[in-house]
Amino acid sequence: MLNIGQLAQTGLLKKYGTDEIIFHQGDPGHEMFILLKGRVRLLAHSTDGTDIPFMDVNAGDFFGEMSLLENAPRSATVQALDDCMVIVINETNFESIIAQQPALALRIMKGMSKRIRQINEELAQLKGEINSEEGSEPEHKVDTPATSSIQNISDLVPEGHGSYPDIAPPSDAEYLFEKEIDCPVCGQKFTTTMVRSSKLKLKGVDSDLRQTFEGFNSLWYMVWVCPHCFYANFNFEFKKVDPNMRQWVTSQTERMKATGFKYSQPRRLDEVFTAFYLALNCLQNNKPDASRIAKIWLRLSWLYADAHDEAMYKYASQKALEYFSEAYYNTHRNTSVEQDQRLTLLLAELNLRTDHPEEALKHYRNSIVRKGGSAILNRQAEDKIQELKELLH
């Protein structure tokens, strides 16, 4: 049996308020937590960056042990559901605590075994659902140019946009499946390619919040396009259609048909770019949302970086900066302190990327929040400030 009193003397007691984020997926992790009071929820990023809850942890249980044991980034985001109290065990005191309380080691092993068994059961259930609903995986066949041509896109893409002939690797097929969905604009059914998030292994999170996965580029499958009305949007926002957007997309359908757009199997990078620009066009209605437009430009900058097009990378980064700045300064945001910290850090990164180091320095300083902010984000900003100061002087 665990001696909680002894653990509290050796470890560090911490309190978290309801809805507070304890740590984010991708953060560096050197601690595990024993939950003394309250409940927490574990959430995993989908390929688009949205958080999907997959497990609740109750008082008496623990979380965060994988990062402590493997010295790896956090594999999930953890959020407090109630006011919580935890004991923090880190690399410094872990061995001494295990020596004093060997029951904790057994508890960790049993907990990990239980979670692995639960995940296996969920995967087996998911596999059965997929097999019954999705049909077969997309074949890896190369379409001829005649069946996948993209014409008349000069008025859709900015000047300087080039030709990007890269083709998705055959290994992508194991991460994909097809599913029939309803278009929220025209109401017609079509088949889209979806990503098996359970197969993805997070490699890291870049300073501009881009998630990278081992052996798979999720950006190539992030935009869905209806082949009937040519409505295009991120997969995680595809159903977010208001009357203004519906009217705008309907008015643009004939023009968009002229692009001849169609995804090939396997996908081509040219098509991925066109899909993003189709999505951008769909947001250019009479009530454009700066934050949604900014997210498209940010991801376009990642695609241009992957394509080694430095000029267009800078162009897309500048557009992302303009729209994120509009969202930051001129729109009402219902966001947490940590979310504001991340947005400010992103503005700093984009300013740095577009050769505005003084403005970047200002945003790095503004992202440091001592009361209620993330200590990890504060340290990240402090490190960047030091690097910039050395660069500027």
N, C-alpha and C positions, 0 to 999 in steps of 0.2 A: 504493500500500500504506500502511496506517495505521501511524504511528509511535507505538506504545503507550507507550514511555518518555516521549515528549514530551507525550502526552495525560495521563499520570499526573502530570506536573509542573504542567500547567495546570489539570486538573480535580481533583476530590476523590476519594480512595480510600476506599471503605467496605466493611465486611464484614457479612454476614448469616448467621445460623445456619440449619440445616435446619428447615424448617416455619415460619420467621419470615415475617411479612407485611411486604413492602417498602412497599407502599401499598395503600389500599383504593379501590374504585370510588367515585367521588363526591368524593374528597378533592381539595382544590386542588392543582394541579401546576405547578411552574415548573422542572422538571428532567427530563432524560433520562438513561438509564443504559446504559453499555457493559459487557457481562458478560465479565469476564476469566476467571472460574473458576466452575464449577458449572453448575446448571440452574435455571431458574425456570419457573413455570406461570402462565399468564394465565387468570383466571376472570371470568366476567360474571354479574351478578345476573340471576336470572329475575324474573318479576313478583312473586314472593312473597319475594324477598330472599335465597334460597338461591344459593350460588355454583356455576356450571356451568363446568368447565374447557373451554377451546376452543383452546389453543395452548401448546406448550412452547418455551422459548427456550434455546438452548445457548450455551456459551462462544464468544466472538467475535461474537455478535450483540448487538442493542440492543433497548431497550423504553422506553416512556414518552415517545416523541418527539412524539406528537400534542398532549399537554398543553403541552409546551414551545413548540411552533410556533403553537398556536392560543390559548394562555392560557386553556384550558378545563379543567373538572374531569376527573379521571381517568376514563377510559371502561372500566376493568377493574381488578380486584384482582390483584396480583402476589405470589406466594408462592414462597419459596426451596424447591427440592426437595432441594438439597444445601447444604453450606457454600459460600457464594458470596462472590466479590470483584467489586466493580463500580467503574467510574469514573463519577462524577456530573458531568454538564455542565448548567449552569444558564443563566439569561438573561444573567448578567453576563459569563460567559466564552465563550458560544456563538459569537458573531461572530468573536472573535479566534482561537478554535480552528479554525473553518471557514476563515478566512483563512490560517492556518498549514498546515492539512491539508484541501485541497479534496476529497481522496478520501473524506473522511467524508461530505460533502454528497451525493456520488454514491452512497455506500453507503446512506445514509438513503433516498434516492429509490428505489433498487432494492429495498430492504427493504419500503418501503411498497407499491410496485407488486406485489411477490410476495404480500404479505398480502392486498391487495385481490383479486388473482386467486384466491387460496385461498378467501377468503370467498365470492366469486362462484360458484366451483365447488361449495362446500358448500351455498349457497343453492339452486343449480340442482338438486342432488341432493335436498335437503329438499323442494323444490317438487314434484319427481316423486313422492317418498314420500307427501306430503300428498295430491296429486291421486289417488293410487291407493288411499289408505287412508281418508281422511276423508270422502269424499263432498262434497256441495256445502256452500257457506257458508250460515250461517243467514240466512233471509229476513228483511228488515227490515219486518215487518208489525206493526201494533198490534193486540194481542188485545183483545177486548171485556172489560169487567169480569167478565162471567159466566164466562169461561174462565181468568181469572187472579186470582180473588178470594182474599183472605187473611182468613179469619174466625177467631174464637175464639183470638186470640193474647194476650189480656189477661193470662193467667197465665204467658206466656212472656217478655214484655217488662217492664221495670221501670216503676213509676209515673212519669209525666211524659213517657214516650215518645209522640211525636205522630204526625201524618200527614205523609208526605214524598212528594209526588206527582211528583217529578222523573222524567223518562224519559231513558234513554240516547240520545245523539245518533246519527243515521244513520251518522256517520263511524266509529263503533265497529266496524261490520261488517267493515271491511277488516283489522282486527287479530284477527279471530276465525275459528275453524273448529270443526266438531263432530266428536266421536270417541266411539265406543262403548267403554265400559269395564265391568269387573266390580265389583260392590259387594263389599267385603271382609267385610261383615257378613252380608248375606242371600244373597250369591252370584249374584244376578240381574244381568242386563246392563241398562245404560241409556246413553243418549246425553247427553254433557255438552259444554259449551262451553269450548273451550281458547283460550289466547292465543298468537298468533304472536310470541314474544319477539324474534325477529330484526327485526321491524318497529318495535320500541319505541326511542325516543330519550330517554335519560335527561336530564331538565331540571335536576334537583338532588336533594340529600338534605337534609331538614330537620334541625333540631337534635334532634328526637325520633326520628331514624333513618328517617323516612318518605321513600320514594323517590317522586318525581313525574316523570311522563313527558309529553312534548309531545303534546297533543291526545288523551290517553287516560287514563282513570282505572282502573287495574288492580284497585282494591278491589272494583269491581262484579262481578268475575269470579273472585274469589279463593276463594269457598266453593262446593264441589260438594255437591249434595244428591241422595241416592238417592230416586227417586219411589216405591220399593216399601216400604222399611223406614224411610225418613226419616233415615237416618244422614247427618250433615252434618259436614264438616271442611274445613280449608284444602286446596287442591289439592296442596300439597307435603307434606301429612301424611295424605292420605286413606287410604293403605294401612297407617298405623300404628294397628292395632287389636289390643288384647290381649283375653284372655277376659273380663275385668271389663267393658270397654267394650262388647263384643259382647252380653253378657248384659243390660247396662243398656239399650242401644239397643233390643233386642228387647222388653224390658218396657215401653218408652215408645212403641212404634210406633203403637198405636191412639190414644194421646193426641195424638201429633204429626200423625196423619192428620186430626184435627179442625181443624187450622189451615187446611186446604184449600190448602196451599202448592203453588205452581207458578211457575216462572220464565216470564215473558212474553217475547215478542220484538217490540220491544226491551224490555230489562229496565227495571223500575221500582225507584226507590230504596226504596220500602216493602218490596219483595221482598228486596232486598239486605240490609236490616236484619233481616228475619225469618230469612233464611238464616244470618246470623251468630249470632242467638239460638238457632236450632236447633243450630248447632255448639256453642254454649256449653252447651246442655242435654245434649248427648252426652258432654261432659266431666265432668258432675256425677255421676259414678259413685262407688262406695265407696272409690276410690283416686284422687282428683282430682290432676292434675298442675298445680301452681301456675304454672309457667312457660308452659304451653300456654294456660291460662285467661287469664293476663296478656296474652298476644299477641292474643287475641280482643278483650279490653277496650281495648287500645291502638288497634287498628284501628277499633273502634266509635267511639272518641273522634275519630278522623280523619273518619269518616263524619258524625258529628254536627257537626263543625266545617265540613265541606263544606255541610251543610244549614243552617248558621247557627243552630243550636239551642244557644245558649250554656249553658243550664242542664244539658242532657244531656251536652254536651261536658265540663263540669266533673265531672258524675257518673261518666261512663265513665273519665275521667282518674284520678279518685280510686280507682275499682275497679282500674284497671291498676296504680296505685301500690301498693295493698294486696297484690296478687298477685305483682308483681315483687319487693316487699320480702320476702314470704314465701319466694320462690325464692332471693333473695340471702342472707338470714340463716339460713334453716332447712333448706336442702337442699344435698346434695353436688353440686358442679358440676365437671365435667371440662373446664375452659375455659382458654384461654390468657390471658396478661397483658393483651393488647389487648382480648380479648373482655370481660374483667372491667372494663377501663377503660370500654368502651362501655356496659356495663350500669350502671355507677356514674354515668356521665354521663346516662343515660336516667332513673335515679332522681332525679338532681338536676333535670332538666327537668320531670319530673312533680311533684316537690315545689314547684317554682317555679310551675307551672301551677295547682296547687291551693292557692296562697297560703300556702306554708310556706317563706319565703325563707331562714330560718336553717338549716333542715334541708337545703335545696338547697345552701347555701354549704358545709356539711359534706361533702356528696357530691362537689361540684366539687373540693374540696381532696383528698378521698380518691382521686379519679380520676387525680391527677397521680402518675405513676410514673417516676422518673428512670432507673432501671436496668431495661432490658428493655421499657419502655413505648414507646408511639408518641409521637414528638415532636409530631406534628400534633395528637393528642388532648390532649397536655399544654398546647399553646398555646391550644387551644379552651377548655380548662378555666380557664386563667389569664385569658383574655379575659372569660369569664363571671364569674369571681371579682371582677375589677376593676369590671365593670358592676354587680354586686350590691352591692359595697361602696359605690359611689357612690349606689346607690338607697337603701341602708339608713342612710346618714349624710347 
